[in-house]
Amino acid sequence: MSRAEVAPGQAADVAVRAPRPLWTFGLLRSELVTTFRRWRTLALLGVLAGVPVLVGVAVRIETRDGSSVGRGGGEGPAFIAQVTNNGLFLVFTALAATLPFFLPMAVGVIAGDAVAGEANAGTLRYLLVAPAGRTRLLLAKYATTMAFCLVATLVVTVSALVVGALLFPLGDLTTISGTRISFADGLGRALLIALVVAASLIGLAALGLFVSTLTNSGIAAMATTVGLLITVQILDQIPQLHAIQPYLFPHYWLSFADLMREPLYWDGLVKNLELQALYAAVFGSAAWARFTAKDITA
């Protein structure tokens, strides 16, 4: 429809409803500020920051007489056996300890509340009055959830690095393969592992966002998302279900340990990222289809 064909009464409405790029950035900024100012978000980040502290103190107490801690061959939580030799290993241990439950639970709470929480509070309809529209609002919600994934992972990483530096020696470290790398190289790998862990949560974030569009109760959406997480984690541990386990989103989560090999082993990492992208595409599309057709009454 050309401008000449628009009736005078409609012209103002078209001008008001036309989305502007600056509005999109303003909406995203507003979502980020609102999410990270909530006491619930701060409490979740505080709990995540406390996990490395508890692990580090426990290891320090257990090894104060010179004895070793843990066993294993360097996969997942077995990183804990190396913490007393190099505090940088506390970063890998903390991420391996929080990734199966604590990190995804926090993401599930944020994602589950993204849309349903607004509907429950009665603010969703007023958000949609703005010119951004439903698609842009949903994208802002998802981008905010992914930002939380990154921030939460970095909180665990920084907390573990600080505690590791205070309680244990730092220096060159030995990889899973038995080779020695410099502390700077190890620090770079720790940052890369943190980014991989954050990327491992984008599939769950999309699933939680989809669940959030199905209900007007924030508590129900959060509980459902966390419940699905626990259920899938259980299914991933049942040997008789090995045929479907490679398609479950948490199956390759601990593949980040391959970044501590020399040379790097990429197969598990690539499979993990591909699987997360698939979940994000499927459940992101489902969330968009549901949200754009949803009757907003609150």
Buried (B, 14 or more C-beta within 10 A) or exposed (E): EEEEEBEEEEEEEEEEEEBEEEBBEBBBEBBBEEBBEBEBBEEBBEBBBBBBBEBBEEBBEBBEEEEEBBEEEBBBBBBBBBBBBBBBBBBBBBBBBBBBBBBBBBBBBBBBBBBBBBBBEEEBEEBBEBBBBBEBBBBBBBBBBBBBBBBBBBBBBBBBBBBBBEBBEBEEBBBBEEEEBEEEBBBEBBEBBBBBBBBBBBBBBBBBBBBBBBBBBBBBBBBBBBEBBBEBBEBBEEEEEEEEBEEBBBBBBBBBBBBBBBEEBEEBBEBBBEBBBBBBEBBBEBBBEBBEEBEBEE
